[in-house]
Amino acid sequence: MRGVAVNPPAAPCTLRLMSLFDATAVTPPLPCSRCSERVAATSLFCPACGQSMTRPVPAAAPVEPEEIPVESDAPNELSSTDPLHRATGWLRRSLNLGRKPEGERPENPAGEAGVDHPTEAMSLFDIEEAERSDSNPPRKAASPVRFLLKFDSGLTFTVGETPGIIGVKPLPEEPEEGRQRLFLDDETDTVAPEHLEFGVKRGVFWVKDLKTVAGTVVEEPGSPALQCIPYDVYPLVRGSQVRMGNVAFTLH
């Protein structure tokens, strides 16, 4: 009889199923990848920050504080490597973003003569003021305007901007403030006591008839004679002739 191989009996299995609670006994807590908190192996999320323990996100690299460059006392925009810094330099000066000297600069001492100092930033207001002062040099005081009234009889009067009245009325005992009177001798009795009022406005001589019987006639060079309407103002140019009755004078 042929022998039959008989397998030896299998050894009893020593493995056994472990519960989730039993896994904590053999698996130590793991650190959270975000906050480094120790998390139990049975937890799916970190109780401190909520980080997932099954798909952890790698910790972010530490952010180093950014160093802010300190501007020097005399910034040089031409030497800057940033094109935006150079392109907006004029805009910062126009908006008064540049630093201005807190006090007035003292006069250069004898030892610093000929030293080239850097140009300081100016605001838009300072630039306009500088241009206005350069374009408008101080003007000399204008000399007062003078006119010469030369009568046909040879009598002459020099008048300025103070208004006055021409007539045959004698001068008042007390002088009138702000008004002058020119007294004439008229043998024909055609000039009224207060015949003509005159004055100067913006450098132009003018006359006004005071509603006289003989009237007033003005004649400018190259123009026909004009009868004056009482109390109307007539500006005249030099060389004009004014006739009051039988008395006339030329404006020079």
Secondary structure, 3 states (H helix, E strand, C coil): CCCCCCCCCCCCCCCCCCCHHHHHHHCCCEECCCCCCEECCCCCECCCCCCECCCCCCCCCCCCCCCCCCCCCCCCCCCCCCHHHHHCHHHHHHCCCCCCCCCCCCCCCHHHCCCCCCCCCCCHHHHHHHHHHHHCCCCCCCCCCCEEEEECCCCEEEECCCCEEEECCCCCCCCCCCCEEEECCCCCCCCCCCCEEEEEECCEEEEEECCCCCCEEEECCCCCCEECCCCCEEEECCCCEEEECCEEEEEC
